[in-house]
Amino acid sequence: MPREELELDNEARELLERVRDEFGLEGLDQAAEMMLRRRLRRGTRELTGRGRAMHLIKGGDR
């Protein structure tokens, strides 16, 4: 798989450092990949409606 190089500002670098430390990862690239994968899983779950509840909608006069 091709590698992409990202330019990071200080805020993004600090965030990735905190994630790396918290999860015991080896590098910033692993932290970025983990965050991306989590966001994709969450987005897919929201897109498919998994975990959503059905709510009764009461009709009104229109």
Order of alpha helices (4+ residues) and beta strands (2+ residues): alpha-alpha
